[in-house]
Amino acid sequence: MMTDPDFQPFEVIDGDWSRGLLLVADHAGRKLPSRYNSLGLPPSEFERHIAYDIGVEATTRGLAKAMGVPAVLCHFSRLLIDPNRGDDDPTLIRQLYDGTVISGNYPMSADERESRLNSFYRPYHQAVAEAVGRVTQTRGQAPFIFSVHSFTPIMQGIVRPWHVGVLWDMDHRVAWPLIEMLAVDPALRVGDNEPYDGALRGDTMYSHAITQGFAHALIEIRQDLIADQEGVDGWVERLVPILDAINARPDIHDVQHFGSRTGPVDHRKG
């Protein structure tokens, strides 16, 4: 299944750090350390979107290989603790997700919550921070951070019509050209801050990009489109020239503070 006694919470894929581009995959994995068994869930729940972002690991690995750039992949399931949330977010450790009760997360003691933060959440974010720092140091300029996610075609009975979405807050340097270049394909329905809003205080892009003024965007690819290798290869082929073009834009590697729709930003944090 997905439990692993020799558990590693994250993986760093090496690449050409001087290119200035870092890939991040918060929900790539669905593993659990063996001591958590299956959080009280049957194996079938770990095949669903509630456990991880289907297709994202393969897509991120494909992009990293094709472009020769580094990436940070999260290995633990979002059901254990969600790395793409602020540490004070009420959905950090879910007890109910898309109709499924996660009995292993209830009740949640303060000690257990802190243990998950220290064992999984914080080491992953430290790895992202170190990767961001390495890109910055090697490039000698601000990095371009690209976060890869996927979304389920149907959520709580509602059909989502988009093929891909671009999530962003106020920094438009990546989002605008990314949406424009994706929309060149008339067969694609591209969501602008759909099916989610990119303004989420404390999430990965907020913590590692917005607070530091680094250009960034989060892409959401519909899961049925990258559920097999053929779909993954197609999206890698589509995204590589787009990311290359954005990475070459003159403003992408400048530090620019745009703020956040979530409220004032402390630019000393990150």
N, C-alpha and C positions, 0 to 999 in steps of 0.2 A: 504494500500500500504506500503510504506517504510518510510513515514514521521512520526515523533514522537515528540510531544510537550515537553516531559520530557526526552530529549535526553541525553544519556551518550556516550561520544566518544570512550570509551574503557571498557573492563572488565578484571579483574584479577581473574583467577581461582586459588584457593589455592591448595596446595599440600605439599609434603615432600621437603622442600627447601634444606635439607641437602644432597639430592641425587646428587645435582650439575648440574641438567639438567633443562633448561628453554625452553619451547615451545613458539614461537612467530607466530602470524597469522596476517600479515599486511592487507590482503585483505579479511578477514573473513566476513565483514558486507557490507550491501548495503543500510543502512538507511540514511535518511536525516533529519535534524531538520525541523520543520514545516515551518519556515520562508522562506525556500528555495523551498517550494512546490516540484516540480519534476525537477527543472532546465530546464523547458521547454520541457521535454521529455515525451512520452507516457509510461504507466506502463510496456509495453512489453520490453523496453530497460533495465529495471532493472531485467529482467530475463536472460539477456545476460552476457557474460564474461566481458563486458566493465564496468559493475557496481561493480562486485566483483568476487572473485575466487570461482566458484561453487564447493561445496562439502568440502571446507576447514574448515568451522566452525565445522561441524559434525566430520570431521576427527581429528581436533585438540582436540576437547572435548573428543573424543574417546581415543586418545592417552593419554591425561592427566588423564583420569579416570583409564585406564588400567595400567598405570605406576605409578600413584599416584604422579605425578609431577606438578608443577605450570605452568601456561600459561598466556600469555597476548593476548587478542583478540581485534582487532580494529573493531568498530561497524559502522563507517561512510563509505559511498561509496567512492571508489577511484575517482568517477566523481566529487565529491566535492573538494577533494584535495588528492593527492596520498601520503600516509605515507611512501611508499618505494621509495622515491626519496629524493635527497638533496634539501634543501630549495631554492637553486638557479637553480634547474634543469628546463629546458624549458617545460618538460612534467609534472611538478608538478600539474598544473591545466589545464586540456586538454580542448580545444575548438573543437577538431575533434578527434574521436577515432573509428577506424575500420569502417569507412564509416558513422558514426553518428555525426552530428553537435550538440554540446551541447550549445544551445542558452543561457542558464542561466549563462554560463561562459564567455560570450562576450557581450559587452566589459568588461574587468576586471580592475577596478580601483586599484590603489596602496593601498587605504584604505581597500577595500574589500579583497584583497589578504592578507594583514596583519591581518585582522580580522579572516580569515580562518586559518592562521598559529597559531594565539594565541588561538583560540577557539577549534581547533581540532588537528592539526598536532603536535604542541608542547606538549599539555597535554598527547597525546598518547606516544610520545617519552620519556616524563618524567616518565610515568608509566613503560615503558620498562627499562629505566635506573634504576629506583628504584627496579624493580624486579631483574635485573642483580646484583645490589648491595646487595640485600637480600640473593640471592643464594650464592654469594661470601662470605658474612659475616657468614652465617649459615654453609656452607660447610668448610670454612676456606681455600679454594682453589679457583682457577679460575673456572668459570662456563663453561659448554658446552651449546651453544645456537643453537637451531634447529628451523629453519624458515620453515613454511608449506605454500605452494602455490599450485595453479593448473593452467593448461593452456588449452586453447581451442583447439580441434582437428584440426580446420581449421581457419587460420588467413589470412585475405585478399586474400582468394581464394586458399591459399597454404595448402595442407594436411601435417600435421606433423606426422611422423611415430612412434615417440617414445611413449612408455607407461608411462615413468617416466624420469625425468631429474634431475641431481644433479648440482647445480650451486655453484661455488667457485672462489676465486681470486688466492691467492698464498699459503694460509694455507691449506695443504692437509690432515691434521690429521683426519678430519672427512670424507672428500670427497672420498679419495682413498678407505678406507675400506667400505664405504657406497655403492659406485659403485660396488665394488667387490662382496659384499654380495647380493646386488640386482640382479646382473648378474648371480648368481647361478641358478636362475630360467630361463631355456632356453626359456620360453614363453615370457619373458620380453625383450623389446628393451629399453636399458638404455642409456640415453643421458648424455654425459660428457660436461657440459656447453652448453647444448641444452634443449629447444629451445631458450634460452637466455644465454648471457654471465654473469657470476657471478661477474665480475669486474665492479661495478657501483659506482663511487665515491659519497659519501653522502647518499647511501641507508641505510637501517636498519642494515644490517650486517656490513657494513663499519663503521657506527657510533658507534655501540654498541659492536662489536667484534674485527674487524681488528685493530682499533685504540688502543685497549687495550690488544691485543695479546691473545684473548680468542678463543678457538677452536670452530668451527661453520661450518654449511653448510645450504644451502637452497635447499629444495626438491620441484620439480614441478611434480605433478601427473596429468595425462591427465583427463580432467573433466568428460568425459563420463564414466570413471572407478570408480568415486566416486559420481555419480549423484543420487544414491539411498542408502538406509541404508545397503543393502547387500554389495554393493561395498565398502562403508566406512568401514564396519566391516572387510572385507577381507584385506583391506590395513592396518588397525590398527593391525590385527593379524600378518601381514607380517612384519611390522615395529618395533613392540615392542621388539622382541628378537634382532634385528639388533641394535637398539638404546641402549638397555641394554649392548650389547657386546662392542659397541664403548665407551659408558660411563665408562666402566670398564678398558679401555686401560690406561696404566701408564702415557702416555704423554698428555692425554686429559685435565687434570686439572692443567696443567702448563701454565704459561704465556710465550708465545713465539711469537716474532714479525717476521713475514714473509714479511711484506711490502705489496704493492699493485701494480698491473699492471697499475693502473690509475695514478701513480706518487708518489712522496714522501709522507709519512704519518707522521702527527704530533701526536705522541703517548701520548701527554698530553691531547688530546681531547678524548671525549667519553661520 
